């Protein structure tokens, strides 16, 4: 039996909140970096293959409608990468915080500092990063895995996370 296939999809039919489901709703889950470069072949949660061929520079957003027909709708779900949120302990000097930022940057890990002064580092292996922090002597930091946010940078696949 031939597997169901849709595409190539060359445009988004409607953004979140601007469409109504028709029949079964299939979800195409994409990692954030895949949604940022929507080109390739992916499978929905119900097994339908979707060939994406959107114009260069277009990004898919969570809730975008890609296709409707044959009693079904295909919608995008953008998966945010996990983030390790690192808080500097009370009493840390500015130079110690800069040392931590330098150590993370030296591993080519993207990060942002939120409004509370916490480092947000997106990684696909939070446990490796936490172990690396401990090996580097940053045992007093408070680090925890949290959900990613749209303001967080994308993980760097070339990062040295987990290695010394």
Buried (B, 14 or more C-beta within 10 A) or exposed (E): EEEBEBBEBEEBBBBEEEBEEEEEBBEBBBBBEBBBBBEEEBBBEEEBBBBBEBEEEBEBEBBBBBBBEEEBBBBBBBBBBBBBBBBBEEEBEEEBBEBBBEBBEEBEBBBBEEEEEBBBBBBEBBEBBBEBBEEBEBEEBEBEEBEBEEEBBBBBEEBEBBEE
